[in-house]
């Protein structure tokens, strides 16, 4: 029987978004960090769904903060924000990447399934090729569908050529976990503290290994 491990990207394959980079982005446009973060996420779903490009996304963020891109040199600012956004999501949890590599070597099919813009995916790929670790890569902006829409899970399962019950899905968001479970996928939600009771920083990778050893056998 074919088995599959499906991993989310942010907060699973990475540490939480880098706060120092968020602070730098907020400072560049002279707004409070909390206000910047609210605007950043308010428009994120459409960006991750491929509904608009990186410049369009950042213009929406800036407008909602009462800022005009032209105040800061539009093209330079928009490019800078796009690059810093990529930087903020590149603090990797290498132990979890190692997990994906190890189970793939054991014959388990692997996939990354992430809500991620096309531009962010391209930026990260310059540093680390997803395909070197995963047999299937589903980036929401590329397929124009975002979790927790059931269609994106079905697409991932089709690329893996496995039934839902043969796949273990690991994510940090309850709504994404619930959607996968409703399709019959096995799931593990990574929370602030891991299954082993350790701290968030130290235990999420151990959490993944523990879950896989129990559920992909």
N, C-alpha and C positions, 0 to 999 in steps of 0.2 A: 504494500500500500504506500502510495506517495504521501509524504507529509510536508508541511510548509510552515515556515516562520515568517510572519509579516510584521515589520517594525515601522512605527511612526518615526519621523525625523526629530522635530523639535522637542526637547525635554526627554527624549528616549535615546536617540543617537547623539544628542548634545546635552550639555549643561543648560540651565535656564538662560534665556537671552541675556547677553552681557550688560549689566547695569551701567558700566562706565561708558559704553558706546551709546546707550540711550541718553545718558546725561550729556555727552558731547553733541549729539544731534539736537537736543533741546536747546543747549547753549548756543549753537550755531545760528538758530533762528530766534533766540532771545525769548524763550517761553519756559514756563515751569515744567519740570519733568512729568508731573502728574497730568497736566494738560496735554503735553505731547503724547504721552502713552495712550490717553483716552482717544485722541484723534487718530493715532496710528492704528488702533484696533477697530475704530468705528468704520473705517473704509477698507479693512483688510480682506473681508470675505470676497468682495468683488474683484480685488486684485488677485487673490489666490485662485479665483475661478477663471481668470483670463479675460474678464470683462473689460479691462483697460490696462494700458501699458504702465511701466514704472513712472514716466513723467506725469501721466494723467493721475496716477495714484497720489504722487507727492503733491501735485497741485491741489487735489481734494483735501489732503491733510493740511496743507498750508492755508487754504481758504477757510477751513473750519477753525483755524487758530487765529484768524484775522490777519494773516500775513500774505503778501503778494510775492511770488517768486522773483519778480523783477527787482525787488528791493535789495536782493543779495547777489544778483547776477544769475539769471534763471538757469541757463544750461549748466553752468559750473555747479550751482547749488543742487540741482536735481540729480546730476551724476554723482556728486559727493554723497548725498543721502542714500542713493541706491547702493553705492559701495559700502557705506557704513552699515546699512541694513544687512548686507551679506556678512560683514565682519561680526556683527552681533550674534549671528547664528552659527559660528564656526568654532566654538569651544567644544571640541568633540569629547564624548565618553568613549575612549578607545577600547575599553573593556567590552562594550556592547558591540562595537564593530568587530572585535575579535570573536565574540559569540557568533555573529552572523557568519563569519568566515569558517569557524570551527564546525558549526552544524551543517553548513553547505558541503564541507569536506566529507561529512558523514553521510551524505546523500539526501539531506533535508533540503527541499526547495526554499529559496529565500526571496523576499521582496521588501522593498521600501515603499510605503504608501503614505504620502504626505500632502497636506494642504500647503502649497508652496507656489509662489508666482514663477512664471517662466524665467524672468530675469534673475530671481534669487537662485533658482536651480542652475542656471548657466554660470553664475558667479561661483557657487560652491563647487561645481564640477571642475573649474579651473584648478582648484586645490586638491580635490579628492573625487575620483571617478566612482559614482555610485555602482556602476556596472561591475567594478572589480570585486564587490562584496555581494551583490544581489543579482539573481537571475532575472528578476522583473523589477522595474522601477516605474512607479506611477506617481507623477507629479500633477497635482490638481490643475495648475494653470495650463499644462500641456494637453490635458484631456477635457478641460473646461467643465469640470465637475468636482465638487468639494465634499469632503466628509462633513456631516454624517449621511449624505445622500446614499442610499443603498446601491445605486448604480456604480459608484466608484469602487466599492468592494467587489461587486460582481465582475467588473473589468479586471481587477487585480487577480481574482481567483481564476478567471479565464486565461490570463497570461501565464499563471502558474500551472494551469491544467490540473487543478485539484478541486475536490468538493469542499463546501464550507466546513464540514465536520473534520476535515483533515488539516485544517489550518489553525494555527495559534496566532492571534493578533494582539500586539502589545502597543498600548497608547496611554497617554496621561489624562485624556479628557473623558469624562463619564458619558457624554452624549455620543462620542465616537465609539466607545466600547459597547454601549447599548445597541447601536445600529448594527455593529458586527455580530453581536450575540443574537439579534433578531433574525439574522440570516442563517444561524446555525454554526457560526465560527466559535471556536474556543477563544477565550480572552483573558488577558491579564492587564489590569489598570495599574500603572505606576503612580503612586501618590507621594506625598511629602516624606513619608517614612516607608521603608521597604518591608517586604514580607518577613525579613529576618529581624525587624525591629531596629535596624541601624539608622544612621542619619541619612538624609536625602542624598548628600554628596557621596557617601561611601557605600550605599547599599543598593542603588538601582541596578547596577550591573550584576551584583550577586542575585538580586531579585529575578532578573531575566534568566540567568543560568539555572536558578532553582525552579522557575516555572517551566522552562523547557525540559529539564531533566524529568519532571513529574508528568508533563502533559504531551510530550512528543515521543512517547515510547509505545 
